[in-house]
Amino acid sequence: MNHWHRALLISALPFMPGFLPASANAATCDGLAALLLPNTTINSAQTVAAGTFVLPPGSPRSDSSFFSAFDTLRAFCRVQGIVRPSTDSHIEFEVWLPMSGWNGRYMGAGNGGFGGMINYYRLAEAVNAGYAGSTTDTGHRGTVMATGWAVKHPQKVIDFNDRAVHETADKSKGIIRAFYSANPTRSYFNSCSNGGRQGIVEALRYPADYDGVLAGAPSFNLGRELARREKTPQFDETIPNLKAFRERGGKLILYHGANDGPGETVKFFERVLSTVGQKNATEFVQLYVVPEMGHCGGGPVPEFGLRLQPHAGSLHSMVAALEHWVENGVAPNAIIATKYRVDENPASGIVRTRPVCPYPMEARWTGKGSVDEAANYVCDVVPKPDGRAGLK
């Protein structure tokens, strides 16, 4: 048994967080409407009975990668609020809190494109898996491609670029503390595209907000383009000053589809390596370039655990692997991706499994056994024609 296979067995050990009961001193759901938080108005705090949540009109349609089984959700406390850190700010956010079965963790979700709406799919996914979850509209309302809201509104650009996600994390923790009479044991952020950029900015600018960040296909230029156009202060998220995040024990996992032009994400990762050194970098950051995958998914790519799933194992889920790293100090060695006959449906049967390896390694078939079984692959650094390891 080689080192990689031994490590896989260790990382596959089940990780089962304890479910935390509500304290006798916890606030009622309705009582959260009276909670006082800086620059914040709680518009509504209501209990949503199990299986009764209905998407608001105008919500974007989901695909198979989104959790959309709202009729199966457990009962939860739905808190809706507005944060106004500046006179021109109007940051709407929601926090969903399981009425029972909270796993003690907090999960923040980001936005695609230019935001402008609440990500209900990610909120439902969090509650379904036992997390307290939150998300924000990033400080304005509109379609994910609209930017007219930013014209002559520099404070709204700042809200979009970083402040809305930070304020939402801060206020969400206050709401969680009031409802459960306990702080989250750990806090995580999981998102892709602009959401991947948001996760990286959180680790750079607000390192205490999250213990672990899963950032997919970060759109590095999105915030800078708006800031340049509206002449607002620019924050360059490509400068990897992650010292404070690393020193407090934070972990960052980056991923990007190989068919989605991952060059900028690879460059960011390599700048981290050159800034902190290879040894220090391996203690807190990893990159996965996923073969054949498009933007945040797509292509003939097996499932490798970007969605929150109840009781997911760290060997098969990138989210669970991040948690295992943060909470047990065990870095993932690879994620076993699984292709089902019907996407997102394990009951349909398995077509193939394949390891997704940390960059610059790639999965290499040993030449023995089925090419459709992960056990017959090893993670190796594969030289490219130009002599470099990893992507050309």
VOPAGU-2260 file (C-alpha; in pm, 1 decimal, decimal comma):
REM VOPAGU-2260
SITE   aa  ch    i         X         Y         Z
SITE  MET   A    0       0,0       0,0       0,0
SITE  ASN   A    1     160,0     328,1    -110,5
SITE  HIS   A    2     159,3     654,1      86,1
SITE  TRP   A    3    -133,2     799,3    -111,1
SITE  HIS   A    4    -356,7     497,0     -50,5
SITE  ARG   A    5    -271,5     495,6     322,6
SITE  ALA   A    6    -355,4     865,6     339,9
SITE  LEU   A    7    -686,8     805,4     165,1
SITE  LEU   A    8    -782,9     545,8     423,8
SITE  ILE   A    9    -704,5     789,3     704,2
SITE  SER   A   10    -896,2    1076,3     542,3
SITE  ALA   A   11   -1194,1     847,1     479,7
SITE  LEU   A   12   -1255,9     796,0     850,1
SITE  PRO   A   13   -1601,8     926,2     932,8
SITE  PHE   A   14   -1627,0    1273,3    1077,4
SITE  MET   A   15   -1950,8    1319,7    1267,1
SITE  PRO   A   16   -1998,5    1651,7    1445,0
SITE  GLY   A   17   -2210,7    1656,0    1756,3
SITE  PHE   A   18   -2552,5    1811,4    1714,3
SITE  LEU   A   19   -2592,4    2098,3    1955,1
SITE  PRO   A   20   -2914,0    2143,0    2151,4
SITE  ALA   A   21   -3059,4    2491,6    2190,4
SITE  SER   A   22   -2983,8    2652,9    2524,9
SITE  ALA   A   23   -3263,3    2734,8    2765,9
SITE  ASN   A   24   -3144,7    3098,0    2741,1
SITE  ALA   A   25   -3166,3    3111,2    2362,8
SITE  ALA   A   26   -3391,3    3366,4    2196,2
SITE  THR   A   27   -3708,4    3256,0    2025,0
SITE  CYS   A   28   -3716,8    3293,2    1649,1
SITE  ASP   A   29   -3973,6    3572,7    1662,2
SITE  GLY   A   30   -3772,5    3738,4    1938,3
SITE  LEU   A   31   -3478,9    3788,7    1700,3
SITE  ALA   A   32   -3675,8    4069,4    1536,3
SITE  ALA   A   33   -3591,0    4283,0    1840,2
SITE  LEU   A   34   -3219,0    4202,7    1829,1
SITE  LEU   A   35   -3000,1    4514,2    1822,9
SITE  LEU   A   36   -2691,3    4495,7    1601,7
SITE  PRO   A   37   -2477,5    4789,3    1477,1
SITE  ASN   A   38   -2609,6    4960,2    1162,1
SITE  THR   A   39   -2862,6    4680,6    1121,8
SITE  THR   A   40   -3239,8    4651,7    1094,4
SITE  ILE   A   41   -3403,0    4311,5    1136,0
SITE  ASN   A   42   -3707,5    4326,9     908,5
SITE  SER   A   43   -3843,1    3983,7     982,2
SITE  ALA   A   44   -3775,1    3677,4    1197,3
SITE  GLN   A   45   -4018,3    3393,3    1142,9
SITE  THR   A   46   -4030,8    3018,0    1187,4
SITE  VAL   A   47   -4074,2    2834,6     857,1
SITE  ALA   A   48   -4245,8    2500,6     911,2
SITE  ALA   A   49   -4085,9    2188,7     763,8
SITE  GLY   A   50   -4134,7    2159,8     387,9
SITE  THR   A   51   -4326,0    2486,2     343,5
SITE  PHE   A   52   -4068,3    2730,5     201,9
SITE  VAL   A   53   -4154,7    2857,2    -146,9
SITE  LEU   A   54   -3906,5    3043,2    -368,1
SITE  PRO   A   55   -3996,1    3412,2    -410,4
SITE  PRO   A   56   -4117,9    3515,8    -757,5
SITE  GLY   A   57   -3837,9    3603,0    -996,2
SITE  SER   A   58   -3581,8    3367,3    -842,4
SITE  PRO   A   59   -3342,2    3221,0   -1099,7
SITE  ARG   A   60   -3402,1    2865,3   -1213,9
SITE  SER   A   61   -3182,1    2594,8   -1066,2
SITE  ASP   A   62   -2990,6    2317,8   -1236,9
SITE  SER   A   63   -2904,0    1970,5   -1104,5
SITE  SER   A   64   -2607,0    2107,5    -907,9
SITE  PHE   A   65   -2836,6    2322,0    -688,7
SITE  PHE   A   66   -3031,7    2197,8    -390,8
SITE  SER   A   67   -3395,4    2260,7    -478,3
SITE  ALA   A   68   -3591,8    2005,4    -271,3
SITE  PHE   A   69   -3743,3    2277,7     -53,8
SITE  ASP   A   70   -4036,2    2051,6      33,8
SITE  THR   A   71   -3797,4    1824,9     226,3
SITE  LEU   A   72   -3638,6    2096,7     441,9
SITE  ARG   A   73   -3656,4    2075,7     818,6
SITE  ALA   A   74   -3815,8    2363,4    1010,0
SITE  PHE   A   75   -3592,8    2668,7    1033,0
SITE  CYS   A   76   -3587,9    3024,6    1161,2
SITE  ARG   A   77   -3568,8    3271,2     870,8
SITE  VAL   A   78   -3414,7    3608,6     955,4
SITE  GLN   A   79   -3419,0    3892,8     700,4
SITE  GLY   A   80   -3224,8    4211,3     761,5
SITE  ILE   A   81   -3057,9    4517,9     616,3
SITE  VAL   A   82   -2713,1    4654,6     703,7
SITE  ARG   A   83   -2625,2    5018,4     636,2
SITE  PRO   A   84   -2251,7    5073,0     704,3
SITE  SER   A   85   -2263,0    5392,5     495,0
SITE  THR   A   86   -2533,4    5646,3     410,5
SITE  ASP   A   87   -2561,7    5499,0      59,6
SITE  SER   A   88   -2553,9    5134,6     172,0
SITE  HIS   A   89   -2852,3    4901,4     161,3
SITE  ILE   A   90   -2717,1    4549,5     212,7
SITE  GLU   A   91   -2994,8    4293,3     237,5
SITE  PHE   A   92   -2909,9    3958,3     392,9
SITE  GLU   A   93   -3077,0    3644,6     520,6
SITE  VAL   A   94   -2979,8    3397,5     790,3
SITE  TRP   A   95   -3145,4    3055,4     810,9
SITE  LEU   A   96   -3116,9    2868,9    1141,1
SITE  PRO   A   97   -3224,7    2504,6    1185,9
SITE  MET   A   98   -3485,0    2478,2    1461,0
SITE  SER   A   99   -3332,7    2143,9    1557,8
SITE  GLY   A  100   -3026,7    1941,3    1462,3
SITE  TRP   A  101   -2785,3    2234,8    1428,3
SITE  ASN   A  102   -2436,2    2090,4    1378,0
SITE  GLY   A  103   -2269,4    2388,9    1547,4
SITE  ARG   A  104   -2126,5    2527,9    1224,3
SITE  TYR   A  105   -2193,8    2842,1    1021,6
SITE  MET   A  106   -2178,3    2841,3     639,8
SITE  GLY   A  107   -2161,8    3162,3     438,2
SITE  ALA   A  108   -2256,4    3157,5      69,5
SITE  GLY   A  109   -2151,2    3394,7    -205,9
SITE  ASN   A  110   -2293,3    3518,0    -535,3
SITE  GLY   A  111   -2240,2    3467,4    -904,3
SITE  GLY   A  112   -2189,9    3757,8   -1144,4
SITE  PHE   A  113   -2266,6    4096,8    -992,1
SITE  GLY   A  114   -2494,6    3954,0    -723,7
SITE  GLY   A  115   -2815,0    4146,8    -678,5
SITE  MET   A  116   -3024,3    3870,6    -522,5
SITE  ILE   A  117   -3039,5    3630,1    -229,8
SITE  ASN   A  118   -2902,0    3281,9    -301,1
SITE  TYR   A  119   -3188,9    3071,9    -162,2
SITE  TYR   A  120   -3050,9    2747,2    -302,6
SITE  ARG   A  121   -2735,5    2774,3     -93,5
SITE  LEU   A  122   -2933,9    2872,5     216,4
SITE  ALA   A  123   -3156,7    2566,3     177,3
SITE  GLU   A  124   -2854,3    2345,9     115,9
SITE  ALA   A  125   -2700,2    2467,0     441,7
SITE  VAL   A  126   -3012,5    2403,7     650,9
SITE  ASN   A  127   -3062,3    2063,7     487,7
SITE  ALA   A  128   -2714,8    1961,1     604,6
SITE  GLY   A  129   -2757,0    2101,6     956,7
SITE  TYR   A  130   -2568,1    2430,9     921,8
SITE  ALA   A  131   -2675,3    2782,3    1006,7
SITE  GLY   A  132   -2639,5    2959,1     672,1
SITE  SER   A  133   -2637,9    3312,1     537,7
SITE  THR   A  134   -2607,0    3506,8     216,7
SITE  THR   A  135   -2647,4    3864,1      89,3
SITE  ASP   A  136   -2761,7    4050,6    -221,2
SITE  THR   A  137   -2420,3    4233,8    -207,6
SITE  GLY   A  138   -2586,5    4570,0    -148,1
SITE  HIS   A  139   -2816,6    4615,1    -446,8
SITE  ARG   A  140   -3096,5    4444,7    -640,6
SITE  GLY   A  141   -3079,8    4342,9   -1005,5
SITE  THR   A  142   -2977,0    4068,4   -1244,9
SITE  VAL   A  143   -2636,5    3904,5   -1212,0
SITE  MET   A  144   -2508,4    4091,7   -1519,2
SITE  ALA   A  145   -2645,9    4439,2   -1434,5
SITE  THR   A  146   -2401,8    4712,9   -1329,3
SITE  GLY   A  147   -2614,5    5028,1   -1358,6
SITE  TRP   A  148   -2657,8    5031,6    -980,5
SITE  ALA   A  149   -2287,1    5116,8    -945,8
SITE  VAL   A  150   -2292,7    5438,9   -1149,1
SITE  LYS   A  151   -2211,6    5734,0    -918,3
SITE  HIS   A  152   -2253,7    5507,6    -613,9
SITE  PRO   A  153   -1897,6    5445,5    -489,0
SITE  GLN   A  154   -2018,0    5314,3    -152,2
SITE  LYS   A  155   -2228,5    5050,3    -325,9
SITE  VAL   A  156   -1921,3    4943,4    -522,8
SITE  ILE   A  157   -1732,4    4903,0    -194,2
SITE  ASP   A  158   -2025,2    4702,5     -56,5
SITE  PHE   A  159   -2019,4    4476,0    -361,0
SITE  ASN   A  160   -1643,4    4433,4    -363,4
SITE  ASP   A  161   -1605,8    4319,5      -3,2
SITE  ARG   A  162   -1810,6    4496,5     263,3
SITE  ALA   A  163   -2145,2    4321,1     208,5
SITE  VAL   A  164   -2003,9    3971,4     259,2
SITE  HIS   A  165   -1804,7    4080,2     564,9
SITE  GLU   A  166   -2098,8    4261,6     723,7
SITE  THR   A  167   -2321,4    3961,0     658,4
SITE  ALA   A  168   -2073,8    3728,4     828,7
SITE  ASP   A  169   -2043,1    3958,9    1127,3
SITE  LYS   A  170   -2418,9    4009,1    1171,8
SITE  SER   A  171   -2493,8    3642,4    1108,6
SITE  LYS   A  172   -2268,1    3537,6    1393,8
SITE  GLY   A  173   -2447,5    3778,9    1624,9
SITE  ILE   A  174   -2782,8    3631,0    1523,6
SITE  ILE   A  175   -2653,9    3275,0    1567,6
SITE  ARG   A  176   -2522,0    3362,3    1912,0
SITE  ALA   A  177   -2855,7    3512,0    2015,3
SITE  PHE   A  178   -3061,2    3220,3    1883,3
SITE  TYR   A  179   -2853,1    2930,0    2012,2
SITE  SER   A  180   -2678,0    3102,6    2305,6
SITE  ALA   A  181   -2354,4    2976,1    2151,0
SITE  ASN   A  182   -2102,3    3089,4    1894,7
SITE  PRO   A  183   -2048,4    2867,9    1591,2
SITE  THR   A  184   -1780,1    2610,6    1661,2
SITE  ARG   A  185   -1642,4    2675,5    1310,1
SITE  SER   A  186   -1730,6    2909,8    1024,5
SITE  TYR   A  187   -1694,9    2826,8     654,0
SITE  PHE   A  188   -1747,6    2997,6     319,1
SITE  ASN   A  189   -1828,6    2807,4      -0,3
SITE  SER   A  190   -1889,4    2967,3    -338,9
SITE  CYS   A  191   -1775,8    2989,9    -700,9
SITE  SER   A  192   -1709,4    3250,5    -972,6
SITE  ASN   A  193   -1758,6    3594,2    -815,3
SITE  GLY   A  194   -1829,5    3392,9    -500,8
SITE  GLY   A  195   -1482,4    3242,7    -531,0
SITE  ARG   A  196   -1341,7    3594,5    -546,7
SITE  GLN   A  197   -1551,1    3687,9    -241,5
SITE  GLY   A  198   -1403,4    3395,2     -47,9
SITE  ILE   A  199   -1047,6    3495,7    -130,2
SITE  VAL   A  200   -1116,8    3858,4     -35,8
SITE  GLU   A  201   -1259,3    3739,4     297,2
SITE  ALA   A  202    -939,0    3545,7     371,4
SITE  LEU   A  203    -725,0    3844,5     268,3
SITE  ARG   A  204    -914,5    4136,8     425,3
SITE  TYR   A  205   -1118,8    3979,4     704,5
SITE  PRO   A  206    -921,4    3672,4     815,4
SITE  ALA   A  207   -1125,8    3624,1    1133,3
SITE  ASP   A  208   -1459,2    3586,2     950,7
SITE  TYR   A  209   -1407,9    3226,3     836,8
SITE  ASP   A  210   -1197,3    2930,7     949,8
SITE  GLY   A  211   -1213,8    2763,7     610,5
SITE  VAL   A  212   -1281,6    2895,5     259,2
SITE  LEU   A  213   -1369,8    2689,9     -48,2
SITE  ALA   A  214   -1323,0    2922,5    -347,0
SITE  GLY   A  215   -1404,0    2805,8    -698,6
SITE  ALA   A  216   -1309,3    2971,7   -1028,2
SITE  PRO   A  217   -1251,1    3315,9    -869,8
SITE  SER   A  218   -1340,0    3605,7   -1100,5
SITE  PHE   A  219   -1044,5    3819,9    -998,9
SITE  ASN   A  220   -1114,9    4110,2   -1234,8
SITE  LEU   A  221   -1483,0    4161,7   -1154,3
SITE  GLY   A  222   -1441,1    4390,8    -853,9
SITE  ARG   A  223   -1141,6    4576,6    -991,8
SITE  GLU   A  224   -1323,8    4668,4   -1313,5
SITE  LEU   A  225   -1610,8    4828,0   -1121,7
SITE  ALA   A  226   -1377,8    5010,2    -883,4
SITE  ARG   A  227   -1173,0    5147,6   -1171,6
SITE  ARG   A  228   -1482,3    5262,2   -1359,8
SITE  GLU   A  229   -1636,7    5437,6   -1059,1
SITE  LYS   A  230   -1302,5    5565,9    -925,7
SITE  THR   A  231   -1340,3    5399,9    -586,8
SITE  PRO   A  232   -1052,6    5262,5    -378,2
SITE  GLN   A  233    -924,7    4941,6    -532,1
SITE  PHE   A  234    -825,6    4632,3    -342,9
SITE  ASP   A  235    -607,3    4394,7    -541,8
SITE  GLU   A  236    -715,2    4044,6    -442,1
SITE  THR   A  237    -439,9    3894,0    -657,4
SITE  ILE   A  238    -175,8    4002,8    -402,7
SITE  PRO   A  239    -174,0    3699,2    -172,7
SITE  ASN   A  240    -110,4    3849,5     170,9
SITE  LEU   A  241    -264,1    3562,1     366,6
SITE  LYS   A  242     -35,3    3590,9     669,1
SITE  ALA   A  243    -309,7    3672,0     920,9
SITE  PHE   A  244    -542,1    3403,5     781,5
SITE  ARG   A  245    -267,3    3140,7     801,5
SITE  GLU   A  246    -153,5    3242,5    1150,0
SITE  ARG   A  247    -501,9    3199,4    1294,7
SITE  GLY   A  248    -523,9    2849,0    1146,6
SITE  GLY   A  249    -738,5    2927,7     841,0
SITE  LYS   A  250    -748,1    2684,9     548,5
SITE  LEU   A  251    -811,6    2776,1     184,3
SITE  ILE   A  252    -902,5    2532,8     -93,5
SITE  LEU   A  253    -913,2    2668,3    -448,0
SITE  TYR   A  254   -1058,3    2480,9    -744,2
SITE  HIS   A  255   -1100,2    2563,1   -1110,9
SITE  GLY   A  256   -1216,9    2370,4   -1417,3
SITE  ALA   A  257    -939,5    2284,3   -1661,5
SITE  ASN   A  258   -1172,9    2386,2   -1947,8
SITE  ASP   A  259   -1245,9    2724,6   -1788,2
SITE  GLY   A  260    -909,7    2895,6   -1833,5
SITE  PRO   A  261    -765,9    2838,1   -1483,8
SITE  GLY   A  262    -447,6    3036,0   -1552,2
SITE  GLU   A  263    -522,6    3328,7   -1317,0
SITE  THR   A  264    -611,5    3095,2   -1031,5
SITE  VAL   A  265    -292,3    2896,7   -1089,7
SITE  LYS   A  266     -91,5    3221,7   -1089,6
SITE  PHE   A  267    -253,2    3326,7    -761,3
SITE  PHE   A  268    -168,0    2990,3    -605,6
SITE  GLU   A  269     190,3    3009,8    -729,9
SITE  ARG   A  270     223,5    3361,7    -587,1
SITE  VAL   A  271     112,2    3223,2    -250,9
SITE  LEU   A  272     385,7    2958,7    -277,0
SITE  SER   A  273     651,1    3215,1    -363,0
SITE  THR   A  274     534,4    3448,7     -84,2
SITE  VAL   A  275     517,2    3205,5     208,1
SITE  GLY   A  276     728,2    2916,8      79,2
SITE  GLN   A  277     626,4    2567,0     -22,3
SITE  LYS   A  278     629,9    2419,1     328,4
SITE  ASN   A  279     420,3    2694,8     484,0
SITE  ALA   A  280     179,5    2695,1     190,6
SITE  THR   A  281     104,2    2323,6     219,5
SITE  GLU   A  282     -10,3    2385,0     576,5
SITE  PHE   A  283    -305,4    2602,0     474,0
SITE  VAL   A  284    -374,6    2624,3      98,3
SITE  GLN   A  285    -442,1    2379,8    -185,7
SITE  LEU   A  286    -548,0    2411,1    -549,6
SITE  TYR   A  287    -742,4    2155,6    -753,7
SITE  VAL   A  288    -755,8    2192,7   -1133,1
SITE  VAL   A  289   -1044,4    1964,9   -1227,9
SITE  PRO   A  290   -1000,5    1784,4   -1562,1
SITE  GLU   A  291   -1268,8    1845,8   -1826,4
SITE  MET   A  292   -1468,6    2080,0   -1601,5
SITE  GLY   A  293   -1610,5    2410,3   -1723,7
SITE  HIS   A  294   -1705,4    2715,8   -1518,7
SITE  CYS   A  295   -1802,6    2604,9   -1167,9
SITE  GLY   A  296   -1908,2    2268,7   -1312,1
SITE  GLY   A  297   -2021,4    2136,9   -1644,7
SITE  GLY   A  298   -1867,8    1880,9   -1874,5
SITE  PRO   A  299   -1843,7    1506,3   -1812,3
SITE  VAL   A  300   -1716,6    1565,6   -1459,4
SITE  PRO   A  301   -1789,6    1329,0   -1170,9
SITE  GLU   A  302   -1934,7    1470,8    -849,7
SITE  PHE   A  303   -1663,5    1567,9    -600,9
SITE  GLY   A  304   -1861,8    1721,8    -319,3
SITE  LEU   A  305   -1907,2    2094,3    -380,1
SITE  ARG   A  306   -2258,4    2077,4    -238,0
SITE  LEU   A  307   -2322,9    2037,1     132,4
SITE  GLN   A  308   -2448,6    1686,7     199,7
SITE  PRO   A  309   -2552,8    1545,1     537,5
SITE  HIS   A  310   -2288,9    1302,6     665,7
SITE  ALA   A  311   -2060,7    1346,5     361,9
SITE  GLY   A  312   -1718,9    1186,1     407,6
SITE  SER   A  313   -1399,3    1383,9     362,6
SITE  LEU   A  314   -1272,8    1137,7     102,1
SITE  HIS   A  315   -1558,4    1214,7    -139,2
SITE  SER   A  316   -1649,7    1575,2     -58,8
SITE  MET   A  317   -1436,8    1885,0    -100,3
SITE  VAL   A  318   -1648,1    2065,8     159,0
SITE  ALA   A  319   -1607,1    1782,9     410,3
SITE  ALA   A  320   -1234,0    1762,9     329,1
SITE  LEU   A  321   -1197,6    2133,4     410,0
SITE  GLU   A  322   -1378,5    2082,9     741,4
SITE  HIS   A  323   -1165,7    1779,4     823,0
SITE  TRP   A  324    -852,5    1985,0     756,5
SITE  VAL   A  325    -968,7    2275,8     973,1
SITE  GLU   A  326   -1103,5    2067,9    1258,6
SITE  ASN   A  327    -861,8    1773,9    1266,3
SITE  GLY   A  328    -547,1    1909,6    1102,0
SITE  VAL   A  329    -552,5    1649,1     821,5
SITE  ALA   A  330    -496,5    1798,7     477,2
SITE  PRO   A  331    -670,8    1624,0     186,4
SITE  ASN   A  332    -447,3    1415,9     -40,0
SITE  ALA   A  333    -708,2    1379,5    -312,6
SITE  ILE   A  334   -1084,3    1390,3    -350,5
SITE  ILE   A  335   -1255,0    1084,5    -496,5
SITE  ALA   A  336   -1497,2    1206,5    -762,2
SITE  THR   A  337   -1794,9     985,3    -846,3
SITE  LYS   A  338   -1993,4     987,4   -1170,3
SITE  TYR   A  339   -2350,2     864,5   -1121,0
SITE  ARG   A  340   -2577,0     739,2   -1398,1
SITE  VAL   A  341   -2804,0    1031,5   -1314,5
SITE  ASP   A  342   -2620,9    1344,0   -1194,3
SITE  GLU   A  343   -2654,5    1414,3    -821,0
SITE  ASN   A  344   -2842,5    1084,8    -769,7
SITE  PRO   A  345   -2634,6     816,7    -591,3
SITE  ALA   A  346   -2927,5     575,1    -605,2
SITE  SER   A  347   -2897,2     566,3    -985,8
SITE  GLY   A  348   -2569,8     373,7    -965,0
SITE  ILE   A  349   -2201,6     453,6   -1018,1
SITE  VAL   A  350   -2049,0     485,4   -1364,8
SITE  ARG   A  351   -1692,0     558,7   -1256,3
SITE  THR   A  352   -1474,9     704,8    -982,6
SITE  ARG   A  353   -1156,5     905,8   -1022,8
SITE  PRO   A  354    -923,2    1091,8    -784,6
SITE  VAL   A  355    -900,1    1470,6    -822,3
SITE  CYS   A  356    -545,6    1556,1    -715,8
SITE  PRO   A  357    -394,3    1868,1    -558,2
SITE  TYR   A  358    -209,1    2084,9    -810,3
SITE  PRO   A  359      43,0    2032,0    -962,9
SITE  MET   A  360     -32,5    1658,9    -938,5
SITE  GLU   A  361    -265,1    1477,3   -1175,9
SITE  ALA   A  362    -438,0    1140,2   -1160,2
SITE  ARG   A  363    -237,5     872,4   -1346,5
SITE  TRP   A  364    -372,8     526,7   -1421,5
SITE  THR   A  365    -140,0     254,9   -1289,3
SITE  GLY   A  366    -201,9      37,3   -1593,7
SITE  LYS   A  367    -374,4    -226,6   -1384,5
SITE  GLY   A  368    -743,6    -275,1   -1322,2
SITE  SER   A  369   -1039,0     -78,7   -1453,9
SITE  VAL   A  370    -987,8     278,9   -1572,1
SITE  ASP   A  371   -1323,8     354,5   -1408,1
SITE  GLU   A  372   -1209,0     283,2   -1051,8
SITE  ALA   A  373   -1024,2     541,7    -842,2
SITE  ALA   A  374    -823,8     272,2    -663,2
SITE  ASN   A  375    -632,0     211,3    -986,5
SITE  TYR   A  376    -492,1     565,0   -1002,5
SITE  VAL   A  377    -211,6     748,6    -826,5
SITE  CYS   A  378    -148,7    1120,9    -792,9
SITE  ASP   A  379     173,8    1215,3    -970,3
SITE  VAL   A  380     338,6    1531,6   -1096,5
SITE  VAL   A  381     312,3    1495,2   -1474,2
SITE  PRO   A  382     577,9    1695,2   -1668,1
SITE  LYS   A  383     446,8    1899,9   -1961,8
SITE  PRO   A  384     614,8    1929,8   -2302,0
SITE  ASP   A  385     787,7    2250,1   -2190,1
SITE  GLY   A  386     944,1    2064,3   -1895,1
SITE  ARG   A  387     729,7    2233,6   -1629,5
SITE  ALA   A  388     512,0    2049,3   -1384,7
SITE  GLY   A  389     137,5    2102,2   -1385,6
SITE  LEU   A  390     -50,9    2308,7   -1642,3
SITE  LYS   A  391     127,1    2432,3   -1946,6
